[in-house]
Amino acid sequence: MIVGTAGHIDHGKTALIRALTGVNTDRLVDEQKRGITIALGYAYSPLGNGDILGFVDVPGHESLVHTMVAGASGIDYAMLVVAADDGIMPQTQEHIAILSLLGLQRGCVVITKKDRADSSRISTLQNDLTALLQNTFLATAPCFVVDSLSTVGIAELNQHLHDQAQRIERRAADGLFRLAVDRVFTLEGQGTVVTGTVYAGLAHANDAHADIQLMPAKKTVRLRSIHAQNTPSATALAGQRCALNLAGIAKDQIERGDWIADARCFEPSVRVDVRLNLLSSADAAIKTWSPLHVHIGAAHYLAHVVPLSQDLIQPGQTALAQLVFDTPICAMPSDRFILRNAQAKLTVGGGVVLDPNAPDRKRRALARLAWLDGVESYLDGRGLESLLRQAPYGLSVLFLQRLIGGEVHDLRIPESALWVKSSRHSSQVLIHNNAWEYLLARVETVLAEAHERYPDEPGVEAARLRRMVAPKASDALWFAVLQTLTERHRVALNGPWYHLTAHTVSFSPEEESIAHQLIGLSYAGQYNPPWVRDMAATLEVPEDQLRALGRKLVRQGVLFQVVRDLYYHRDHVVALANHFSELSAEKGLKAADFRDHLSLGRKRTIQILEFFERIGYTRRLRDRHLIRPDNTVFSKSST
């Protein structure tokens, strides 16, 4: 268990920890000279069961609230310290608000400097504290009256803390590992060392298989050695204060507020959607682009706030909002944060992170707000059903890992949902049954419309079909949709083209003979094949009959109809595509350059390029033509 102090400056927090542990947490010369805590201090005490009780001593000065928040984030148990002679002071109240906003649920009240007040004064202070704390998590907390110098009352408090530490439920170690860095330094002969609280998970020293990174820089590091609760350890575990000796990175590359974390934890972002709680004591309402100081984990940032669920957030209100930062930050759903005003003089609120990778467009759309309500519903313990109903393309494993902070194998899946996966893609997607069936049906509807509009086409290529049906679907989901439809024989695959099973062709013996000659004439024409009227004259066959045969051969994938009545053999279309690919660079290819390379007329070159666009092989950007990166028209793989 990690115990954190809270309270006004000079109320005896450091002396109290020294009385409990024998450790002076004011390690800096300036702190000892001035008699005030400036930086976070740490002390440890052994427990009867072999565990270690950790203490975090935080500054009480108003100008060091950012340091206090860094220390309070990640603690398990709070000690609110109030001096008997001074009583309740401004930082007493502010620290109570901060602890509540951080979601603390356990703690006690300690009245220090018992020798400086009589029993009547102490009794009055206790009554005042009862009134102050009645609507907080400390409303029923035990109160201890101590004198740290003479150690009066210290034994009782110490026993209480030890009892609490042995009763507290251990944090789960099966989550994704992450440690919030609150201190970084170097040790001679060892190199870079960071300290902080492990928020979740388990990490092993010298684990060659672990993908541990410094975030948000995304730099891979190796844990050379670990000290947990001030003791050498092979592991760093959720709930512990740890020092990590890092290999592969210099001290000046790390700052307080960074994370040492499993690479899956974060995708750094400048936009974070949150549930924001503005305190009644806030000095002003929040409107769009209000600047505020944000404290999250051990980090301190300046951000602008965009209210989402309402135009103005008044003191005492709670609302959905987006925090917009100047630089990318790291957060996970359910992380708590603290807000201070633009002058960093007053704590005005806080809240909980809902989506750490929020969009910058349509952020106030009804669908977006419903999505955030679904996330909040899950975080409040009401399951995934609501969130899945707002996810038309399902939830990826990585998203779920970040949402729950760990692996998904123990996740309770609603009966209304299913995991889908294709043989081509290793990732699974969790999707609501209704959304899944809609996607399957939508593919069939779009194919039917395409067959009606372009009856001469063999079908729709996978990437183009995806843009028509589900442009925002992940690869894993899209390939699962296509595989399911083909396995159920609801659609068929002809080369790279998907089509409804009814969109097929067959030839009579007479048609087969003419079709064979048509194919031969088209092939002989290479990049400039004859028109239907010319082939009809050569074969002495009616033009309409040749057109009907040409459409059947197109559906079979043997021929391509570049424009009406002009059929190219598949081999030559593939060759044209290869020519285009060889000539095209990142900036694309101009029609004139392609024309010159092929030695064709401008009109024919334009017809070929427009055909490439129509089948989804290329796209046009002003006067240039570029290959679509997601196309599979001429790839060996069908899907």
C-alpha positions as CSV (number, residue, x, y, z in Angstrom):
1,M,0.0,0.0,0.0
2,I,1.2,3.5,-0.9
3,V,0.2,6.2,1.6
4,G,0.2,9.9,0.5
5,T,0.1,12.9,2.7
6,A,-2.0,16.0,2.0
7,G,-2.4,19.3,3.8
8,H,-1.3,22.9,4.2
9,I,2.3,24.0,4.4
10,D,4.0,23.7,7.8
11,H,1.3,21.4,9.2
12,G,3.9,18.7,10.0
13,K,3.6,16.2,7.2
14,T,7.3,15.5,6.9
15,A,7.7,15.3,10.7
16,L,4.8,12.8,10.8
17,I,6.4,10.5,8.2
18,R,9.7,10.7,10.1
19,A,7.9,9.7,13.3
20,L,6.3,6.7,11.5
21,T,9.3,5.5,9.6
22,G,12.4,7.1,11.0
23,V,13.1,8.6,7.5
24,N,13.5,12.3,6.8
25,T,11.9,12.7,3.3
26,D,13.3,16.2,2.9
27,R,16.4,15.1,1.2
28,L,17.3,18.4,-0.5
29,V,19.7,20.8,1.3
30,D,17.3,23.7,0.5
31,E,14.4,21.8,2.1
32,Q,16.3,21.1,5.3
33,K,17.6,24.7,5.5
34,R,14.1,26.3,5.0
35,G,12.1,23.7,6.8
36,I,9.6,23.2,4.0
37,T,9.0,20.4,1.5
38,I,9.8,21.4,-2.1
39,A,10.1,18.0,-3.9
40,L,8.3,14.7,-3.5
41,G,9.8,12.6,-0.7
42,Y,9.6,8.9,-0.1
43,A,9.9,6.6,2.9
44,Y,9.2,2.9,3.5
45,S,8.3,0.7,6.4
46,P,8.3,-3.1,6.6
47,L,5.0,-4.9,7.3
48,G,4.4,-8.0,9.4
49,N,3.5,-10.1,6.3
50,G,6.8,-9.3,4.6
51,D,5.4,-6.5,2.4
52,I,6.5,-2.9,2.4
53,L,4.4,0.1,3.3
54,G,5.3,3.1,1.1
55,F,4.9,6.8,2.0
56,V,4.8,9.8,-0.4
57,D,5.4,13.1,1.2
58,V,4.0,16.0,-0.8
59,P,4.6,19.8,-0.6
60,G,1.9,21.9,1.0
61,H,2.8,25.3,-0.5
62,E,0.2,26.7,-2.9
63,S,2.8,27.3,-5.6
64,L,3.7,23.6,-5.5
65,V,0.3,22.1,-6.0
66,H,1.5,20.6,-9.3
67,T,4.1,18.6,-7.4
68,M,1.5,17.6,-4.8
69,V,-0.8,16.2,-7.6
70,A,2.1,14.3,-9.1
71,G,2.7,12.6,-5.8
72,A,-1.0,12.0,-5.0
73,S,-1.6,10.3,-8.3
74,G,-1.4,6.6,-7.9
75,I,-1.5,6.4,-4.1
76,D,-3.8,3.9,-2.3
77,Y,-4.5,5.7,1.0
78,A,-4.6,9.4,2.0
79,M,-3.5,11.0,5.2
80,L,-5.1,14.4,5.5
81,V,-2.8,16.3,7.9
82,V,-4.1,19.4,9.8
83,A,-2.1,21.2,12.5
84,A,-4.0,21.7,15.8
85,D,-2.9,25.3,16.2
86,D,-3.6,26.5,12.6
87,G,-6.6,24.4,11.9
88,I,-8.2,24.3,8.5
89,M,-6.3,26.4,5.9
90,P,-6.6,27.1,2.2
91,Q,-4.4,24.2,1.0
92,T,-6.3,21.8,3.4
93,Q,-9.4,22.4,1.4
94,E,-7.7,22.4,-1.9
95,H,-5.9,19.1,-1.2
96,I,-9.2,17.5,-0.1
97,A,-10.8,18.5,-3.4
98,I,-7.8,17.1,-5.3
99,L,-7.9,13.8,-3.5
100,S,-11.6,13.5,-4.2
101,L,-11.2,14.3,-7.9
102,L,-8.4,11.7,-8.2
103,G,-11.0,9.1,-7.0
104,L,-9.4,8.2,-3.7
105,Q,-11.7,6.0,-1.6
106,R,-9.6,5.3,1.6
107,G,-7.9,7.5,4.1
108,C,-7.7,9.0,7.6
109,V,-7.4,12.4,9.2
110,V,-4.3,13.2,11.4
111,I,-4.3,16.3,13.7
112,T,-0.7,17.1,14.3
113,K,1.1,19.3,16.9
114,K,-1.1,18.2,19.7
115,D,1.2,20.0,22.1
116,R,0.3,23.4,20.7
117,A,-3.5,23.3,21.4
118,D,-5.6,22.5,24.4
119,S,-8.3,19.9,24.4
120,S,-11.1,22.4,23.7
121,R,-9.3,23.7,20.6
122,I,-8.7,20.2,19.3
123,S,-12.4,19.3,19.9
124,T,-13.5,22.3,18.0
125,L,-11.2,21.4,15.1
126,Q,-12.5,17.9,15.0
127,N,-16.0,19.3,14.7
128,D,-14.9,21.6,11.9
129,L,-13.3,18.8,10.1
130,T,-16.4,16.6,10.4
131,A,-18.5,19.4,8.8
132,L,-15.9,20.0,6.0
133,L,-15.5,16.3,5.1
134,Q,-19.2,15.3,5.3
135,N,-19.6,15.0,1.5
136,T,-16.2,13.5,0.8
137,F,-14.6,10.1,0.9
138,L,-13.2,11.0,4.3
139,A,-16.6,11.6,5.8
140,T,-16.3,8.4,8.0
141,A,-12.5,8.3,8.1
142,P,-10.9,7.8,11.5
143,C,-9.2,10.7,13.1
144,F,-5.9,10.5,15.0
145,V,-4.4,13.3,17.2
146,V,-0.6,13.1,17.4
147,D,2.5,14.9,18.4
148,S,5.2,13.8,16.0
149,L,8.1,15.1,18.1
150,S,7.2,13.3,21.3
151,T,5.5,10.4,19.3
152,V,2.3,10.7,21.3
153,G,-0.4,8.9,19.2
154,I,2.1,7.7,16.6
155,A,1.9,4.0,17.7
156,E,-1.9,4.0,17.2
157,L,-1.7,5.6,13.8
158,N,1.1,3.3,12.7
159,Q,-0.9,0.2,13.8
160,H,-3.9,1.5,11.9
161,L,-1.9,2.0,8.7
162,H,-0.3,-1.5,9.0
163,D,-3.8,-3.0,9.5
164,Q,-5.1,-1.2,6.4
165,A,-2.1,-2.2,4.3
166,Q,-2.7,-5.9,5.1
167,R,-6.4,-5.6,4.3
168,I,-6.3,-3.7,1.1
169,E,-6.9,-5.7,-2.0
170,R,-3.9,-6.0,-4.2
171,R,-4.0,-4.3,-7.6
172,A,-4.3,-6.8,-10.4
173,A,-1.0,-7.6,-12.0
174,D,-2.4,-8.9,-15.3
175,G,-2.9,-5.4,-16.9
176,L,-0.7,-3.6,-19.3
177,F,2.4,-2.4,-17.4
178,R,2.9,1.4,-17.0
179,L,4.8,3.5,-14.5
180,A,4.4,7.3,-14.2
181,V,7.8,8.9,-14.0
182,D,8.0,11.5,-11.2
183,R,11.8,11.6,-10.9
184,V,14.8,10.9,-13.1
185,F,18.5,10.9,-12.3
186,T,21.7,9.0,-13.0
187,L,23.7,6.8,-10.7
188,E,27.4,6.2,-11.2
189,G,28.1,2.9,-12.7
190,Q,24.4,2.2,-13.4
191,G,23.2,5.0,-15.7
192,T,19.7,6.4,-16.0
193,V,17.2,5.7,-13.2
194,V,13.5,6.7,-13.1
195,T,11.2,6.5,-10.1
196,G,7.4,6.5,-10.0
197,T,4.3,4.6,-9.1
198,V,3.3,1.5,-11.1
199,Y,-0.3,2.2,-12.2
200,A,-0.9,-1.3,-13.6
201,G,0.6,-4.6,-14.8
202,L,3.8,-6.4,-14.1
203,A,7.3,-6.0,-15.6
204,H,10.4,-8.1,-15.3
205,A,14.0,-7.0,-15.2
206,N,15.9,-7.9,-18.4
207,D,12.9,-9.3,-20.1
208,A,14.0,-9.7,-23.7
209,H,10.5,-10.3,-25.0
210,A,8.8,-7.3,-23.4
211,D,8.1,-4.3,-25.6
212,I,8.6,-1.5,-23.0
213,Q,8.8,2.1,-24.2
214,L,9.4,5.6,-23.0
215,M,6.2,7.4,-23.8
216,P,5.2,9.7,-25.5
217,A,8.6,9.6,-27.2
218,K,8.0,5.9,-28.3
219,K,11.6,5.0,-27.6
220,T,12.3,1.4,-26.6
221,V,14.0,0.8,-23.3
222,R,15.1,-2.2,-21.3
223,L,14.7,-2.6,-17.6
224,R,18.2,-3.4,-16.5
225,S,17.3,-3.7,-12.8
226,I,14.4,-2.9,-10.5
227,H,14.0,-1.6,-6.9
228,A,10.4,-2.0,-5.6
229,Q,9.4,-0.3,-2.4
230,N,13.2,0.5,-1.8
231,T,14.2,-3.1,-2.1
232,P,16.0,-4.9,-5.0
233,S,13.4,-6.9,-6.9
234,A,13.1,-9.0,-10.1
235,T,9.7,-7.4,-10.9
236,A,7.8,-4.1,-10.8
237,L,4.2,-4.7,-9.8
238,A,1.0,-2.6,-9.9
239,G,0.6,-0.5,-6.7
240,Q,4.3,-0.4,-5.9
241,R,6.7,2.6,-5.9
242,C,9.6,1.5,-8.1
243,A,13.0,2.7,-9.3
244,L,13.8,1.4,-12.8
245,N,17.4,1.3,-14.0
246,L,17.0,1.8,-17.8
247,A,19.3,0.7,-20.5
248,G,19.4,2.4,-23.9
249,I,18.4,5.9,-23.0
250,A,20.0,9.0,-21.5
251,K,18.7,11.0,-18.5
252,D,18.1,14.2,-20.6
253,Q,15.7,12.3,-22.9
254,I,13.2,11.7,-20.0
255,E,11.1,14.2,-18.1
256,R,8.7,14.1,-15.2
257,G,5.3,13.1,-16.5
258,D,6.7,10.6,-19.1
259,W,5.6,7.0,-18.9
260,I,7.6,3.8,-18.9
261,A,5.0,1.5,-20.4
262,D,4.0,-1.5,-22.5
263,A,3.9,-0.2,-26.0
264,R,0.2,-1.2,-26.3
265,C,-0.8,1.3,-23.6
266,F,-0.8,4.5,-25.5
267,E,-1.1,6.2,-28.8
268,P,0.0,9.8,-28.0
269,S,-2.6,12.4,-28.9
270,V,-3.3,16.1,-28.6
271,R,-7.0,15.6,-28.1
272,V,-8.6,13.8,-25.2
273,D,-12.3,13.5,-24.5
274,V,-13.3,13.5,-20.8
275,R,-16.1,13.7,-18.3
276,L,-15.3,17.1,-16.6
277,N,-16.4,18.0,-13.1
278,L,-16.1,21.8,-12.4
279,L,-16.0,22.5,-8.7
280,S,-18.5,24.9,-7.1
281,S,-15.5,26.9,-6.0
282,A,-14.2,27.4,-9.5
283,D,-13.5,31.1,-10.3
284,A,-15.3,31.1,-13.7
285,A,-17.4,29.1,-16.2
286,I,-15.7,27.2,-18.9
287,K,-16.4,28.1,-22.5
288,T,-14.9,27.0,-25.8
289,W,-11.1,27.3,-25.8
290,S,-10.8,28.3,-22.1
291,P,-7.2,27.7,-21.1
292,L,-6.6,25.5,-18.1
293,H,-3.6,23.7,-16.5
294,V,-4.1,19.9,-16.6
295,H,-2.4,17.5,-14.2
296,I,-2.6,13.8,-15.2
297,G,-0.4,11.0,-13.9
298,A,2.8,12.8,-12.9
299,A,2.6,15.3,-15.8
300,H,1.6,18.9,-16.0
301,Y,0.3,20.5,-19.3
302,L,-1.5,23.6,-20.5
303,A,-4.7,22.7,-22.5
304,H,-7.7,24.4,-24.0
305,V,-11.1,23.1,-23.2
306,V,-14.0,22.5,-25.7
307,P,-17.3,21.8,-24.0
308,L,-19.1,19.0,-25.9
309,S,-22.5,18.3,-24.3
310,Q,-23.3,21.9,-23.7
311,D,-22.0,25.4,-24.7
312,L,-20.9,26.5,-21.2
313,I,-19.9,24.6,-18.1
314,Q,-20.9,26.5,-15.0
315,P,-19.2,26.0,-11.5
316,G,-20.7,22.9,-9.9
317,Q,-21.7,21.3,-13.2
318,T,-20.4,18.1,-14.9
319,A,-20.2,17.8,-18.7
320,L,-18.5,16.0,-21.6
321,A,-15.6,18.0,-22.9
322,Q,-12.5,17.8,-25.0
323,L,-9.0,18.8,-23.8
324,V,-6.8,20.1,-26.6
325,F,-3.0,20.1,-25.9
326,D,-0.1,21.8,-27.6
327,T,1.9,18.6,-27.6
328,P,1.0,14.9,-27.7
329,I,0.2,13.4,-24.3
330,C,-0.5,9.8,-23.0
331,A,-3.6,8.7,-21.2
332,M,-5.8,5.7,-20.9
333,P,-9.6,5.5,-20.4
334,S,-10.5,5.9,-16.6
335,D,-7.4,7.9,-15.9
336,R,-8.1,10.8,-13.5
337,F,-6.9,14.4,-14.0
338,I,-6.9,17.7,-12.1
339,L,-7.7,21.1,-13.6
340,R,-6.3,24.4,-12.3
341,N,-7.1,27.9,-13.6
342,A,-5.2,29.7,-16.3
343,Q,-3.0,31.4,-13.6
344,A,-2.3,28.0,-11.9
345,K,-3.4,29.5,-8.6
346,L,-6.7,27.6,-8.0
347,T,-7.9,24.0,-8.4
348,V,-11.1,24.4,-10.4
349,G,-12.0,20.8,-11.2
350,G,-11.0,17.5,-12.6
351,G,-12.5,14.4,-14.1
352,V,-12.0,11.1,-15.9
353,V,-10.6,10.3,-19.3
354,L,-13.1,8.6,-21.7
355,D,-11.3,8.6,-25.0
356,P,-7.6,9.5,-25.1
357,N,-7.5,9.6,-28.9
358,A,-10.4,11.9,-29.7
359,P,-11.2,13.4,-33.2
360,D,-10.9,17.0,-34.1
361,R,-13.9,16.9,-36.5
362,K,-17.5,16.3,-35.6
363,R,-16.5,16.1,-32.0
364,R,-20.0,17.4,-30.9
365,A,-22.0,15.2,-33.2
366,L,-24.8,13.1,-31.6
367,A,-23.1,9.9,-32.7
368,R,-19.9,11.0,-31.0
369,L,-21.6,11.9,-27.8
370,A,-23.4,8.6,-27.8
371,W,-20.0,6.9,-28.2
372,L,-18.6,8.7,-25.2
373,D,-21.8,7.7,-23.2
374,G,-21.1,4.1,-24.1
375,V,-17.5,4.4,-22.9
376,E,-18.6,6.0,-19.7
377,S,-21.2,3.3,-19.2
378,Y,-18.5,0.6,-19.4
379,L,-16.2,2.5,-17.0
380,D,-19.1,2.8,-14.6
381,G,-19.4,-1.0,-14.5
382,R,-22.5,-1.4,-16.8
383,G,-20.8,-3.6,-19.4
384,L,-20.0,-3.4,-23.1
385,E,-23.5,-3.5,-24.5
386,S,-24.1,0.2,-24.8
387,L,-20.6,0.8,-26.3
388,L,-21.0,-1.9,-28.9
389,R,-24.3,-0.4,-30.1
390,Q,-22.3,2.8,-30.9
391,A,-19.6,0.9,-32.8
392,P,-20.7,0.1,-36.3
393,Y,-17.3,-1.3,-37.2
394,G,-16.8,-3.1,-33.9
395,L,-14.0,-2.8,-31.3
396,S,-10.5,-3.9,-32.0
397,V,-8.4,-6.0,-29.5
398,L,-6.0,-3.1,-29.0
399,F,-8.9,-0.7,-28.2
400,L,-10.3,-3.1,-25.7
401,Q,-6.9,-3.7,-24.1
402,R,-6.6,0.1,-23.6
403,L,-10.2,0.4,-22.4
404,I,-9.9,-2.3,-19.7
405,G,-6.1,-1.8,-19.1
406,G,-5.2,-5.4,-19.8
407,E,-5.7,-8.5,-21.9
408,V,-9.1,-9.4,-23.2
409,H,-9.3,-13.1,-22.5
410,D,-11.3,-12.5,-19.2
411,L,-13.6,-9.9,-20.7
412,R,-17.3,-10.6,-20.3
413,I,-18.8,-10.6,-23.8
414,P,-22.5,-9.7,-24.1
415,E,-24.7,-12.4,-25.8
416,S,-25.5,-9.8,-28.4
417,A,-21.9,-9.6,-29.7
418,L,-19.4,-11.9,-31.4
419,W,-15.7,-12.1,-32.2
420,V,-15.0,-12.1,-36.0
421,K,-11.7,-12.9,-37.7
422,S,-10.5,-13.8,-41.2
423,S,-7.8,-16.3,-42.2
424,R,-5.9,-13.4,-43.8
425,H,-5.7,-11.2,-40.7
426,S,-4.5,-12.2,-37.3
427,S,-6.5,-9.7,-35.3
428,Q,-10.0,-10.2,-34.0
429,V,-12.8,-7.6,-33.8
430,L,-15.7,-7.7,-31.3
431,I,-18.9,-6.5,-32.9
432,H,-22.6,-6.3,-32.1
433,N,-24.7,-8.9,-33.9
434,N,-26.9,-6.2,-35.5
435,A,-23.9,-4.3,-36.8
436,W,-22.4,-7.5,-38.2
437,E,-25.5,-8.6,-40.0
438,Y,-26.0,-5.1,-41.4
439,L,-22.5,-5.1,-42.9
440,L,-23.0,-8.5,-44.6
441,A,-26.4,-7.3,-46.0
442,R,-24.9,-4.0,-47.1
443,V,-22.3,-5.7,-49.2
444,E,-25.0,-7.6,-51.0
445,T,-27.0,-4.4,-51.6
446,V,-24.1,-2.5,-53.0
447,L,-23.1,-5.4,-55.3
448,A,-26.7,-5.6,-56.6
449,E,-26.7,-1.8,-57.3
450,A,-23.3,-2.1,-59.0
451,H,-24.5,-5.0,-61.2
452,E,-27.5,-3.1,-62.3
453,R,-25.5,0.1,-63.0
454,Y,-22.6,-1.6,-64.7
455,P,-23.9,-4.9,-66.0
456,D,-20.8,-5.4,-68.2
457,E,-18.4,-5.3,-65.2
458,P,-17.4,-8.6,-63.7
459,G,-18.0,-7.3,-60.2
460,V,-16.4,-4.9,-57.7
461,E,-12.8,-5.1,-56.6
462,A,-12.3,-5.5,-52.8
463,A,-10.8,-2.1,-52.0
464,R,-13.4,-0.3,-54.1
465,L,-16.2,-2.3,-52.5
466,R,-14.8,-1.4,-49.1
467,R,-15.0,2.3,-50.0
468,M,-18.6,1.9,-51.1
469,V,-19.7,-0.1,-48.0
470,A,-17.5,0.5,-45.0
471,P,-14.7,3.0,-45.6
472,K,-13.8,3.3,-41.9
473,A,-13.7,-0.5,-41.3
474,S,-10.5,-2.0,-40.1
475,D,-8.6,-4.5,-42.3
476,A,-9.5,-7.3,-39.8
477,L,-13.2,-6.6,-39.9
478,W,-13.4,-6.1,-43.7
479,F,-11.5,-9.3,-44.6
480,A,-13.8,-11.1,-42.1
481,V,-16.9,-9.7,-43.9
482,L,-15.6,-10.9,-47.3
483,Q,-14.6,-14.3,-46.1
484,T,-17.9,-14.9,-44.3
485,L,-19.9,-13.9,-47.4
486,T,-17.9,-16.1,-49.7
487,E,-18.0,-19.1,-47.3
488,R,-21.8,-18.8,-47.0
489,H,-22.0,-18.5,-50.8
490,R,-23.8,-15.2,-50.6
491,V,-21.2,-13.6,-52.9
492,A,-18.6,-15.1,-55.3
493,L,-15.1,-14.1,-56.2
494,N,-13.9,-13.9,-59.8
495,G,-10.2,-13.0,-59.8
496,P,-10.1,-9.8,-57.7
497,W,-13.8,-9.0,-58.3
498,Y,-16.7,-9.8,-55.9
499,H,-20.1,-10.4,-57.3
500,L,-23.4,-11.8,-56.3
501,T,-23.7,-15.6,-57.1
502,A,-26.4,-14.9,-59.6
503,H,-24.1,-12.6,-61.6
504,T,-22.7,-15.5,-63.7
505,V,-22.4,-16.5,-67.3
506,S,-22.6,-19.6,-69.5
507,F,-22.0,-20.2,-73.2
508,S,-23.7,-22.3,-75.8
509,P,-21.4,-24.3,-78.2
510,E,-22.0,-21.7,-81.0
511,E,-21.2,-18.8,-78.6
512,E,-18.0,-20.5,-77.4
513,S,-16.6,-20.6,-80.9
514,I,-17.4,-16.9,-81.6
515,A,-16.1,-16.0,-78.1
516,H,-12.8,-17.7,-78.8
517,Q,-12.4,-15.7,-82.0
518,L,-13.4,-12.4,-80.2
519,I,-10.7,-13.1,-77.6
520,G,-8.2,-13.7,-80.3
521,L,-8.9,-10.5,-82.1
522,S,-8.8,-8.5,-78.9
523,Y,-5.5,-10.1,-77.9
524,A,-3.9,-9.4,-81.3
525,G,-4.8,-5.7,-81.0
526,Q,-2.7,-5.4,-77.8
527,Y,-3.0,-1.8,-76.6
528,N,-5.2,-0.7,-79.5
529,P,-7.7,-3.5,-80.1
530,P,-10.5,-3.3,-82.7
531,W,-13.9,-1.8,-82.0
532,V,-16.9,-4.1,-81.9
533,R,-18.1,-2.9,-85.3
534,D,-14.8,-3.9,-86.9
535,M,-14.7,-7.3,-85.2
536,A,-18.3,-7.9,-86.3
537,A,-17.4,-7.1,-89.8
538,T,-14.4,-9.4,-89.7
539,L,-16.3,-12.3,-88.1
540,E,-19.5,-11.6,-90.0
541,V,-21.5,-11.6,-86.8
542,P,-24.1,-9.1,-85.8
543,E,-22.7,-6.3,-83.5
544,D,-25.4,-6.9,-80.8
545,Q,-24.4,-10.6,-80.6
546,L,-20.7,-9.7,-80.2
547,R,-21.6,-7.1,-77.5
548,A,-23.5,-9.8,-75.5
549,L,-20.6,-12.2,-75.8
550,G,-18.2,-9.4,-74.8
551,R,-20.2,-8.7,-71.6
552,K,-20.1,-12.4,-70.7
553,L,-16.3,-12.5,-71.2
554,V,-16.0,-9.4,-69.0
555,R,-17.9,-11.1,-66.2
556,Q,-15.6,-14.0,-66.6
557,G,-12.6,-11.7,-66.2
558,V,-11.1,-12.6,-69.6
559,L,-11.7,-9.2,-71.2
560,F,-12.0,-5.7,-69.8
561,Q,-14.4,-3.2,-71.4
562,V,-12.3,0.0,-71.2
563,V,-15.1,2.0,-72.9
564,R,-18.3,0.9,-74.7
565,D,-17.5,-1.4,-77.6
566,L,-13.8,-1.5,-76.8
567,Y,-12.6,-4.8,-75.2
568,Y,-9.0,-5.3,-73.9
569,H,-7.6,-8.7,-73.1
570,R,-6.8,-9.2,-69.5
571,D,-3.1,-9.8,-70.1
572,H,-2.7,-6.4,-71.8
573,V,-4.6,-4.6,-69.1
574,V,-2.3,-6.1,-66.5
575,A,0.7,-5.0,-68.7
576,L,-0.7,-1.5,-68.9
577,A,-1.1,-1.4,-65.1
578,N,2.5,-2.6,-64.8
579,H,3.7,0.1,-67.2
580,F,1.8,2.7,-65.1
581,S,3.2,1.4,-61.9
582,E,6.8,1.5,-63.2
583,L,6.4,5.1,-64.5
584,S,4.4,6.4,-61.6
585,A,6.2,7.9,-58.6
586,E,4.8,9.2,-55.3
587,K,3.6,12.3,-57.0
588,G,1.8,10.3,-59.7
589,L,1.8,10.3,-63.5
590,K,0.5,12.9,-66.0
591,A,-1.6,11.7,-68.9
592,A,0.8,13.1,-71.4
593,D,3.7,11.1,-70.0
594,F,1.7,7.9,-70.1
595,R,0.6,8.7,-73.7
596,D,4.2,9.2,-74.8
597,H,5.3,6.0,-73.2
598,L,2.6,3.9,-74.9
599,S,2.8,5.8,-78.2
600,L,-1.0,6.0,-78.2
601,G,-3.2,9.0,-79.0
602,R,-4.3,11.3,-76.2
603,K,-8.0,10.2,-76.4
604,R,-7.1,6.5,-76.0
605,T,-4.7,7.2,-73.1
606,I,-7.4,9.1,-71.3
607,Q,-9.9,6.3,-71.8
608,I,-7.4,3.8,-70.2
609,L,-6.7,6.2,-67.3
610,E,-10.4,6.7,-66.7
611,F,-11.0,2.9,-66.8
612,F,-8.2,2.5,-64.1
613,E,-10.0,5.0,-61.9
614,R,-13.4,3.3,-62.5
615,I,-12.1,-0.1,-61.3
616,G,-10.4,1.4,-58.3
617,Y,-6.8,0.9,-59.4
618,T,-5.9,4.7,-59.5
619,R,-7.3,8.0,-58.4
620,R,-6.9,11.4,-59.9
621,L,-5.3,14.4,-58.0
622,R,-5.6,17.5,-60.2
623,D,-3.6,16.7,-63.4
624,R,-1.9,13.6,-62.0
625,H,-3.0,10.0,-61.6
626,L,-1.9,8.0,-58.6
627,I,-2.2,4.3,-57.7
628,R,-4.5,3.7,-54.8
629,P,-2.5,2.2,-51.9
630,D,-5.4,0.0,-50.9
631,N,-6.1,-1.5,-54.4
632,T,-5.9,-5.2,-55.0
633,V,-7.0,-5.2,-58.6
634,F,-3.9,-6.8,-60.1
635,S,-2.4,-8.3,-57.0
636,K,-2.0,-12.1,-56.7
637,S,-4.2,-12.1,-53.6
638,S,-7.9,-11.9,-54.3
639,T,-8.8,-10.2,-51.1
